[in-house]
């Protein structure tokens, strides 16, 4: 059995989750996952402070200095108004 202490356990990214940036250089930003594009490895998120949409790579959803940490799971009944339609 091999144990790796260097990497945090991966967290499954799901629609409706609230994540917070971990970059110490900037004020923490919170975002909600709106849609997953698993075939591309992306998540469409809405920034909760500005209402803007951003596409984030799924591999960045880990609690490291260049990643994001899970804050809470919320239900998302439908897409927010203005959510971009990305195929």
Secondary structure per residue as TSV (DSSP state, phi and psi in degrees):
chain	resnum	aa	ss	phi	psi
A	1	X	-	360.0	132.7
A	2	X	-	-114.6	132.1
A	3	X	-	-117.3	129.3
A	4	X	-	-107.6	120.7
A	5	X	-	-96.7	-7.5
A	6	X	S	-81.7	-22.3
A	7	X	S	-118.6	138.9
A	8	X	-	-72.6	156.1
A	9	X	-	-65.7	136.7
A	10	X	-	-68.2	145.0
A	11	X	-	-109.2	134.4
A	12	X	-	-70.6	124.8
A	13	X	-	-85.5	128.7
A	14	X	-	-133.2	153.9
A	15	X	T	-61.9	133.7
A	16	X	T	102.1	-16.8
A	17	X	E	-68.7	148.5
A	18	X	E	-105.8	126.9
A	19	X	E	-122.0	154.4
A	20	X	E	-128.0	137.9
A	21	X	E	-67.5	148.5
A	22	X	-	-109.4	1.6
A	23	X	-	-66.6	116.7
A	24	X	T	-71.0	-12.6
A	25	X	T	-77.5	-18.6
A	26	X	S	-128.2	162.4
A	27	X	-	-63.2	135.7
A	28	X	-	-58.8	135.9
A	29	X	-	-114.2	137.7
A	30	X	E	-105.4	142.7
A	31	X	E	-141.7	154.9
A	32	X	E	-115.1	135.1
A	33	X	E	-74.7	124.0
A	34	X	E	-102.2	-39.4
A	35	X	E	-153.4	146.2
A	36	X	E	-109.3	139.5
A	37	X	E	-122.7	74.0
A	38	X	T	-62.5	-33.9
A	39	X	T	-64.2	-29.0
A	40	X	T	-96.0	-15.1
A	41	X	T	79.0	31.8
A	42	X	E	-123.6	159.4
A	43	X	E	-131.8	133.0
A	44	X	E	-87.2	125.2
A	45	X	E	-127.3	152.7
A	46	X	E	-109.4	129.4
A	47	X	E	-75.6	124.1
A	48	X	T	-72.3	-23.5
A	49	X	T	-83.4	-28.4
A	50	X	T	-118.0	-18.2
A	51	X	-	80.1	5.2
A	52	X	-	-81.1	155.1
A	53	X	E	-102.6	141.7
A	54	X	E	-138.2	146.7
A	55	X	E	-101.8	124.5
A	56	X	E	-119.5	138.6
A	57	X	E	-67.3	135.8
A	58	X	G	-60.6	-30.7
A	59	X	G	-67.8	-12.1
A	60	X	G	-86.4	-6.0
A	61	X	-	-84.5	62.8
A	62	X	S	-136.7	145.0
A	63	X	S	-77.9	71.6
A	64	X	S	-125.3	172.8
A	65	X	T	-62.0	-24.8
A	66	X	T	-106.2	19.2
A	67	X	S	-125.8	-155.0
A	68	X	E	-133.5	150.5
A	69	X	E	-116.8	145.7
A	70	X	E	-74.2	127.7
A	71	X	E	-96.9	-54.2
A	72	X	E	-164.9	163.0
A	73	X	E	-102.4	127.0
A	74	X	-	-128.0	151.5
A	75	X	-	-79.3	147.5
A	76	X	-	-128.7	100.0
A	77	X	-	-64.9	-46.4
A	78	X	S	-146.9	168.4
A	79	X	-	-67.1	143.3
A	80	X	-	-64.0	154.3
A	81	X	T	-58.9	137.2
A	82	X	T	86.4	2.7
A	83	X	-	-64.0	127.2
A	84	X	-	-67.8	143.6
A	85	X	-	-90.8	102.9
A	86	X	-	-110.8	121.2
A	87	X	-	-66.8	360.0
